[in-house]
Amino acid sequence: MGDENGIFIGLGGGQRQLLNLKRANRHGLIAGATGTGKTVTLQSLAEGFSRAGVPVFVSDVKGDLAGMAMAGSAQHKMHDILAARAAEIGDSDWQYRENPVQFWDLFGEQGHPIRTTISEMGPLLLARLMNLNEVQEGVLTIAFHIADKDGLLLLDLDDLQSMLVHIADRADEISTSFGNVSKQSVGTIQRALLQLRSQGGDHFFGEPALNIADFIACDESGRGIINILAADRLMASPKLYSTFLLWLMSELFEQLPEIGDPDKPKLVFFFDEAHLLFDEAPKALLDKIEQVVRLIRSKGVGIYFVTQNPIDIPEDVAAQLGNRVQHALRSFTPRDEKAIRMVAETFRANPGVDVATIITELKVGEALVSLLQADGAPSPVERTLIRPPCSRLGPLNADERGVMIQTDAIGDRYDAMIDRESAEELLHAKSAEAAAAAAESAAQEAEAKVAALEAKEEAKARVIAEREAARQAKETERAEARAAREAAKPGIVEKIATSAARSAASSLGRQLTGQVGRSLIRGLLGGLFKGR
C-alpha cells in the first residue's frame, strides 16, 4: 500500500509503521527463522514498492513469489486469516490485486534468459564462482589482461577455455612479463570450468547480455515492474546463485548514474538466502560487497537482504542496513542465543519492548520493526503485525506463467543466443593460420629437400657418367694402343726369316763361343802349367 509518507508495513505500538521512500535506498534486512513469515513480508514490501512506482527485483527460491503476478482469491485457504489481519491493522485499502511482473530464469525455462559475458563478470567473481585459490586467480587475471591487450572478446565459456589454452601455449613468454603461468594452474582452472558447465554456466555466459534498463521500468499505469528470478533450480548451485546476484548488484553500481538521495529509489533489490553470498567468501570479495552496498545507495538502489539469521550478515555490511524487519528467532543453540543478543543490540531501544524476550515469542506474521525516519534516524523498535499481501500466496501453474512471459514488454529479445566473433574464433583462426604457415613452411622445406636430393642425384649421375666416359676413353685408348702394337708386329714370312736368322746366329754364336772358350781354357791351363 502506498502512503503519502511511505509504504505501509504494518501496525506496531498502536501506530502505522511506514517505510519512508526517501530512506528506502538506505537498504534493509528481513530476518527470521523458517516459517515465521519472511516470504510474506517480502511479498508485501515488493507490492508496496511497485504501487509507489518503484521497480523491484526479487529472487524466488521456492517458487512462491511468482504468485505476485495474480490477484489473491477469496477461495484461498488463507483468505480468512489475511482478511482478519488487514482488518486488525486498519488497512481499509486492502483488496486482492495483481502486480506487473516480468519473469527471468538463468536457464531460460521459467522466464526470459539472463546472460552476461565472461568479460563483464570479471576475474574476481569468476574465481569465487570456480572456487580458485590465489595463485589460480592470478593466472585467470593474466588471461583477462592478455585478452584485453590483444583485443580478444571473452563472451562465453568457450572463449575462456580457448584463452586458457592460448596462455598455456605461451607460458614461457608470458611468465617473463606477468609472472609464472604454470600449466598445472591452467589445468585446474579448466577442470573448474568443466564443473561450471555442468552447473548450467553455459546458459549464463553469452549474448545478448542483460540490459539493466529492462529491470528498471514501470507499466502504463506507473506501477513499478516486479522482476522475479526463478531460482528454485538455481539454488542447487549455490555459488552460481550468489555470484550471479553479486554480479547483478555490481552491474547496477557500475552502470547507473549518481543521483544522491532521490524521493524514491530507482530500484529495490531483494537478496533472498543472503547467507550464501558470504559463505566462504575471501576478504577481497567481502570488501567488494561492502563497497557496493555502501555506495550503491547514491545510485538510487536499495538492497534488502533476506536471511534466517542476522549474524549471517558480516558486521561491516549489516551496519549499512537501516531498515529492519526481524521475525521470530528460536533459541536452541549458543549460536541462536548469540543472534538474539546481537539483534537486541542493533535495534534502537524502546522502553516498552524487551527485544531479547519478545523475539522468541513472535507469532507468524509478527516482527520487530525499526525503520529510518525522515531525518535518517532509526525509529524505536516496535512489535508489529505485518500487512498481508494483496496478490496470490503461492506459485503459478505452467500455463499462467507461460502467458505472463509471452505478453510482457520484454518479448523475445533475449530468447535466441547470439554467437558473434570472439576470442574462440579469433584464436582458432590464428591457430589455423599458424598451422597453415607451418604446413607451407614444411612443404617448402620438403620441396627444398627433394630439390637438393634431386640435385645430389643429378651430380652423382654426372660423376658416374664422367667416370664412365673416362673409362670408355681409356678403354678406347688401350684398344688403339693394342691395335697399334698389333699393326707393328711382323708378318709370318718375316717371322720365319727372323726365326731362321735367329737360329743361324744362335748356332754360329754357339760355335764361336765354343772355340773361344776352348782357346781360353787352353790358354789358361797352359799358363798355369808353364808357371810350374
C-alpha positions in Angstrom: 0.0 0.0 0.0 1.3 3.5 -0.9 1.1 6.3 1.6 1.9 10.0 1.3 4.9 9.4 3.6 5.9 5.9 2.5 4.9 2.3 2.3 2.6 0.9 5.0 4.4 -2.1 6.6 2.0 -2.9 9.4 0.7 -1.8 12.8 3.0 -1.7 15.8 2.8 0.1 19.1 -0.6 1.4 18.0 1.0 3.3 15.1 1.2 2.7 11.4 4.8 1.6 10.6 5.8 3.3 7.4 8.9 2.7 5.3 10.0 6.2 4.2 10.5 6.1 0.4 13.2 8.8 0.7 15.1 6.5 3.0 14.3 3.2 1.2 17.7 3.3 -0.6 19.4 3.0 2.7 19.0 -0.7 2.5 17.3 -3.2 4.8 17.2 -6.6 6.4 14.4 -9.1 6.7 15.4 -11.9 9.0 13.7 -14.8 10.9 13.6 -18.5 11.3 12.0 -20.7 8.7 8.2 -20.5 8.8 7.9 -17.2 10.6 6.6 -15.1 7.7 9.7 -13.7 5.9 8.4 -14.5 2.4 5.0 -12.9 3.1 6.7 -9.8 4.4 8.9 -9.7 1.3 5.9 -10.1 -0.9 4.0 -7.3 0.9 7.0 -5.0 0.7 7.5 -5.7 -3.0 3.9 -4.9 -3.7 4.2 -1.6 -1.8 7.2 -0.5 -3.8 5.6 -1.4 -7.0 2.5 0.6 -6.2 4.7 3.5 -5.3 6.2 3.4 -8.8 9.5 1.7 -7.8 10.7 -1.3 -9.9 11.7 -4.4 -7.9 14.0 -7.3 -8.3 13.5 -10.5 -6.2 14.8 -14.0 -6.4 12.2 -16.7 -6.0 14.0 -19.6 -4.3 10.8 -21.6 -3.6 8.5 -20.6 -6.4 6.0 -18.9 -4.1 6.7 -15.3 -5.1 5.5 -16.0 -8.7 2.0 -15.6 -7.3 2.5 -11.8 -7.2 1.5 -11.8 -10.9 -2.0 -12.9 -10.0 -4.6 -11.4 -7.6 -5.3 -13.2 -4.4 -8.6 -15.1 -4.1 -11.4 -15.3 -1.5 -11.3 -19.1 -2.1 -7.7 -19.4 -0.9 -7.3 -21.3 2.3 -5.6 -18.3 3.9 -8.3 -15.8 3.0 -9.9 -15.6 6.4 -6.6 -15.1 8.1 -5.4 -12.5 5.7 -8.7 -10.5 5.8 -8.8 -10.6 9.6 -5.2 -9.3 9.8 -6.0 -6.5 7.3 -9.0 -5.5 9.5 -6.9 -5.7 12.7 -4.3 -3.3 11.4 -6.9 -1.0 10.0 -5.9 -1.4 6.3 -9.0 -0.2 4.6 -7.3 -0.1 1.2 -6.5 -3.9 1.3 -8.0 -5.8 -1.5 -6.9 -8.5 -3.9 -5.0 -7.3 -6.9 -2.3 -8.4 -9.2 1.1 -6.8 -9.9 3.0 -6.1 -13.1 5.6 -8.9 -13.3 8.5 -10.0 -15.6 9.9 -13.5 -15.2 13.5 -14.3 -15.6 15.5 -17.6 -15.5 19.2 -18.2 -16.0 18.2 -21.5 -17.7 15.6 -19.9 -19.9 12.9 -22.4 -18.8 10.6 -20.4 -16.4 11.4 -16.9 -17.7 13.4 -14.8 -20.1 17.1 -15.9 -20.2 19.6 -13.8 -18.2 23.1 -13.7 -19.6 26.3 -11.8 -19.1 29.7 -12.1 -20.7 32.8 -13.5 -19.2 34.4 -10.1 -19.5 31.6 -8.4 -17.6 31.8 -10.9 -14.8 35.5 -10.3 -14.4 38.2 -12.5 -12.8 37.3 -11.8 -9.1 33.8 -13.1 -9.3 34.7 -15.9 -11.7 37.5 -17.0 -9.3 34.9 -17.1 -6.5 32.4 -18.9 -8.7 35.0 -21.6 -9.6 36.5 -21.8 -6.0 40.0 -20.9 -7.2 42.9 -20.2 -4.9 45.0 -17.0 -5.0 47.6 -18.5 -7.5 44.9 -19.7 -9.8 43.0 -16.4 -9.6 46.3 -14.7 -10.6 46.5 -16.9 -13.7 42.9 -16.1 -14.5 43.6 -12.4 -14.1 46.6 -12.7 -16.5 44.3 -14.4 -19.1 41.9 -11.4 -18.8 44.7 -8.9 -19.1 46.2 -10.5 -22.2 42.7 -10.8 -23.8 42.2 -7.1 -23.3 45.7 -6.3 -24.6 45.2 -8.4 -27.7 41.6 -7.2 -28.4 40.1 -10.7 -27.7 36.5 -10.6 -26.5 35.7 -13.1 -23.7 32.0 -13.7 -24.1 31.3 -17.3 -23.2 33.0 -20.3 -21.5 34.4 -21.5 -24.9 36.2 -18.1 -25.2 37.7 -18.5 -21.8 38.6 -22.1 -22.5 40.4 -21.1 -25.7 42.2 -18.2 -23.9 43.5 -20.6 -21.2 44.9 -22.9 -23.9 46.4 -19.9 -25.5 48.3 -18.6 -22.4 49.4 -22.2 -21.6 51.0 -22.4 -25.0 52.7 -19.1 -24.4 53.5 -19.8 -20.8 57.3 -19.3 -21.1 56.8 -16.0 -22.9 54.1 -14.7 -20.6 55.9 -15.7 -17.4 58.7 -13.2 -18.1 56.3 -10.3 -18.2 53.4 -11.2 -15.9 54.7 -13.8 -13.5 54.6 -17.6 -13.5 51.8 -19.2 -15.5 52.0 -22.9 -14.7 50.3 -25.5 -16.8 49.1 -27.1 -13.6 47.2 -23.9 -12.6 45.7 -23.7 -16.1 44.6 -27.3 -15.9 42.9 -26.7 -12.5 41.0 -23.7 -13.9 40.0 -25.8 -16.9 38.6 -28.5 -14.7 36.7 -25.8 -12.7 35.3 -24.6 -16.0 34.1 -28.1 -16.7 32.2 -28.2 -13.3 30.7 -24.8 -14.0 29.4 -26.1 -17.3 27.8 -29.0 -15.5 26.0 -26.5 -13.2 24.5 -24.6 -16.1 27.2 -22.0 -16.7 26.8 -22.4 -20.5 23.3 -20.8 -20.1 24.5 -17.8 -18.1 27.5 -16.7 -20.2 26.9 -15.4 -23.7 25.0 -12.8 -25.6 22.7 -11.0 -25.8 23.7 -9.8 -22.4 21.2 -8.4 -20.0 20.4 -4.7 -20.4 19.9 -3.3 -16.9 17.4 -0.8 -18.3 15.0 -3.8 -18.7 14.9 -4.2 -14.9 14.1 -0.5 -14.3 10.8 0.1 -15.8 7.2 0.9 -14.9 3.9 -0.2 -16.6 1.4 2.1 -18.3 -0.2 2.9 -15.0 3.0 3.9 -13.3 3.5 0.8 -11.2 7.0 -0.5 -10.9 7.7 -3.7 -12.7 8.5 -6.6 -10.3 11.2 -8.7 -11.8 11.1 -12.3 -10.5 14.1 -14.6 -10.9 13.1 -18.3 -10.9 15.8 -19.5 -8.5 14.4 -22.9 -7.4 16.7 -24.8 -9.8 19.5 -22.3 -9.4 19.6 -23.0 -5.7 21.1 -26.4 -6.5 24.2 -24.5 -7.5 24.6 -22.0 -4.5 27.9 -20.5 -5.8 26.3 -19.7 -9.2 23.2 -18.2 -7.5 25.1 -16.0 -5.1 27.7 -14.9 -7.7 25.0 -14.1 -10.2 23.2 -11.8 -7.7 26.5 -10.2 -6.7 27.3 -9.6 -10.3 23.9 -8.0 -10.8 24.5 -5.7 -7.9 27.9 -4.8 -9.3 26.4 -4.1 -12.7 23.8 -1.8 -11.2 26.5 0.0 -9.3 28.7 0.5 -12.4 26.1 1.4 -14.9 23.7 3.6 -13.0 24.5 7.3 -12.6 24.9 9.1 -9.3 21.7 10.7 -8.2 22.2 11.1 -4.4 19.1 10.6 -2.3 16.1 10.6 -4.6 12.5 11.0 -3.5 12.1 7.2 -4.1 14.5 4.5 -5.2 15.1 3.8 -8.9 15.2 0.0 -8.0 14.8 -2.1 -4.9 16.8 -5.3 -4.9 15.8 -8.2 -2.6 18.5 -10.8 -2.0 16.9 -13.9 -0.6 19.1 -16.6 1.1 21.6 -13.9 1.6 23.9 -16.0 3.7 25.0 -17.8 0.5 26.7 -14.5 -0.6 29.1 -14.5 2.3 29.8 -18.2 2.8 33.5 -18.9 2.4 33.9 -15.5 0.6 37.6 -14.3 0.6 38.3 -10.9 2.1 38.8 -9.3 -1.3 35.2 -10.3 -2.2 33.8 -9.2 1.1 35.5 -5.8 0.6 33.8 -5.7 -2.9 30.4 -6.4 -1.4 30.8 -3.9 1.4 31.8 -1.2 -1.2 28.9 -2.0 -3.4 26.4 -1.9 -0.5 27.9 1.3 0.9 28.0 3.3 -2.4 25.1 1.9 -4.5 22.5 3.9 -2.5 23.8 7.0 -4.2 22.7 5.4 -7.5 19.2 5.2 -6.1 19.2 1.4 -5.4 18.1 -0.1 -2.2 19.3 -3.6 -1.3 17.3 -5.7 1.2 19.0 -8.9 2.5 16.7 -11.8 3.4 18.1 -14.5 5.7 17.2 -16.8 8.5 19.8 -15.5 11.0 21.0 -11.9 11.2 24.5 -13.0 12.2 24.8 -14.4 8.6 25.5 -10.8 7.5 29.0 -9.5 8.2 29.1 -6.6 10.6 30.5 -4.2 8.1 27.6 -4.9 5.7 25.0 -5.1 8.5 26.0 -1.6 9.6 24.7 -0.3 6.3 21.2 -1.8 6.7 19.0 1.0 8.1 15.5 -0.6 7.7 15.0 -3.8 9.7 12.2 -6.3 10.0 13.0 -9.1 12.4 10.7 -12.1 12.6 10.9 -14.7 15.3 14.2 -16.5 16.2 14.5 -19.8 18.0 16.8 -20.2 20.9 18.1 -23.8 20.7 21.8 -23.4 20.4 24.6 -21.0 21.5 24.6 -19.6 18.0 20.8 -18.8 18.3 21.4 -17.1 21.7 24.2 -15.0 20.1 21.9 -13.9 17.3 19.2 -12.9 19.8 21.8 -10.8 21.7 23.0 -9.2 18.5 19.5 -8.3 17.4 18.7 -6.8 20.8 21.8 -4.6 20.5 21.2 -3.4 16.9 17.7 -2.1 17.3 17.1 1.4 18.7 15.9 0.8 22.2 12.2 1.2 23.1 11.4 1.1 26.9 8.2 -0.8 26.2 9.8 -3.5 24.1 12.1 -6.2 25.5 13.6 -7.4 22.3 15.5 -10.3 23.8 12.3 -11.8 25.2 9.8 -10.8 22.5 11.9 -12.1 19.6 11.3 -15.7 20.7 7.6 -15.1 21.3 6.6 -13.5 18.0 3.8 -15.2 16.1 3.8 -15.9 12.4 3.3 -12.6 10.6 4.6 -10.6 13.5 8.0 -8.9 13.5 10.2 -6.4 15.4 10.4 -3.4 13.1 12.7 -0.4 13.1 12.6 1.9 10.0 14.6 5.0 9.1 12.7 8.2 9.7 12.7 11.4 7.6 15.7 12.7 9.5 17.6 9.5 8.8 17.5 8.2 12.4 16.0 4.7 13.1 12.6 4.6 14.7 12.4 2.9 18.1 11.8 -0.9 17.7 8.1 -1.9 17.7 6.4 -5.3 17.8 4.4 -5.1 14.5 1.7 -7.1 12.8 2.8 -7.2 9.2 0.3 -6.1 6.4 -0.9 -9.1 4.3 -0.2 -9.1 0.6 -2.9 -8.5 -2.0 -1.6 -10.9 -4.6 -1.7 -14.7 -4.6 0.1 -16.6 -1.9 1.7 -19.5 -3.8 3.1 -20.4 -7.2 1.7 -20.1 -10.7 1.0 -23.1 -12.9 2.9 -23.6 -16.1 0.1 -22.1 -18.3 -0.2 -19.0 -16.2 3.5 -18.4 -16.2 3.7 -19.0 -20.0 1.0 -16.4 -20.7 2.9 -13.8 -18.5 6.2 -14.5 -20.3 4.7 -14.2 -23.7 2.7 -11.0 -23.0 5.2 -8.8 -21.1 7.3 -6.0 -22.5 10.5 -7.9 -23.0 9.2 -10.1 -25.8 11.8 -12.4 -27.5 14.8 -10.1 -27.4 16.8 -12.5 -25.1 15.4 -15.8 -26.3 17.9 -16.6 -29.1 21.6 -16.8 -28.2 24.0 -14.9 -30.4 27.4 -16.2 -31.2 29.5 -13.5 -32.7 33.2 -13.5 -33.4 35.2 -13.5 -30.2 38.3 -15.0 -28.6 37.5 -18.6 -29.5 37.0 -17.8 -33.2 40.0 -15.4 -33.4 42.3 -17.8 -31.6 41.1 -20.6 -33.7 41.8 -18.6 -36.9 45.2 -17.6 -35.6 45.9 -21.2 -34.8 44.7 -22.3 -38.3 46.9 -19.6 -39.9 49.8 -20.7 -37.9 49.1 -24.3 -38.8 48.8 -23.3 -42.5 52.0 -21.3 -42.3 53.7 -24.3 -40.6 52.4 -26.6 -43.2 53.5 -24.3 -46.0 56.9 -24.0 -44.4 57.1 -27.8 -44.0 56.1 -28.2 -47.7 58.7 -25.7 -48.7 61.3 -27.5 -46.6 60.2 -30.8 -48.1 60.4 -29.3 -51.6 63.8 -27.9 -50.9 64.9 -31.3 -49.6 63.6 -33.0 -52.7 65.3 -30.5 -54.9 68.5 -30.9 -53.0 68.2 -34.7 -53.3 67.5 -34.4 -57.0 70.5 -32.1 -57.4 72.6 -34.5 -55.5 71.4 -37.4 -57.6 72.0 -35.4 -60.8 75.5 -34.6 -59.6 76.1 -38.2 -58.7 74.8 -39.2 -62.2 77.1 -36.7 -63.8 80.1 -38.1 -61.9 79.1 -41.6 -62.8 78.7 -40.6 -66.5 82.0 -38.7 -66.4 83.7 -41.7 -64.9 82.1 -44.0 -67.4 83.2 -41.7 -70.2 86.7 -41.6 -68.8 86.7 -45.4 -68.5 85.5 -45.7 -72.1 88.1 -43.3 -73.2 90.8 -45.3 -71.5 89.4 -48.5 -73.0 89.4 -46.8 -76.4 93.0 -45.6 -75.8 94.0 -49.1 -74.7 92.3 -50.7 -77.7 94.0 -48.2 -80.0 97.4 -49.0 -78.4 96.8 -52.7 -78.8 95.8 -52.1 -82.4 99.0 -50.1 -83.0 101.1 -52.8 -81.4 99.4 -55.4 -83.4 99.9 -53.4 -86.5 103.7 -53.0 -85.7 104.2 -56.8 -85.4 105.9 -58.6 -88.5 104.2 -61.0 -90.8 104.7 -64.8 -90.9 107.4 -64.7 -93.6 109.3 -62.1 -91.7 108.8 -64.2 -88.6 110.2 -67.3 -90.4 113.1 -65.4 -91.8 113.8 -63.8 -88.5 113.5 -67.1 -86.7 115.9 -68.7 -89.2 118.3 -65.8 -88.8 118.0 -66.1 -85.1 118.7 -69.9 -85.3 121.7 -69.3 -87.6 123.0 -66.6 -85.4 122.5 -68.7 -82.4 124.3 -71.7 -84.0 127.2 -69.5 -85.1 127.3 -68.0 -81.8 127.5 -71.3 -80.1 130.3 -72.4 -82.4 132.2 -69.2 -81.9 131.6 -69.4 -78.2 132.9 -73.0 -78.1 136.0 -72.1 -80.0 136.7 -69.1 -78.0 136.0 -71.0 -74.9 138.3 -73.8 -75.7 141.1 -71.3 -76.7 140.6 -69.5 -73.4 140.7 -72.7 -71.4 143.9 -73.8 -73.2 145.5 -70.5 -72.7 144.6 -70.5 -69.0 145.8 -74.1 -68.5 148.9 -73.6 -70.5 149.8 -70.6 -68.4 149.3 -72.5 -65.3 151.4 -75.4 -66.3 154.2 -73.2 -67.6 154.4 -71.5 -64.4 155.3 -74.7 -62.7 
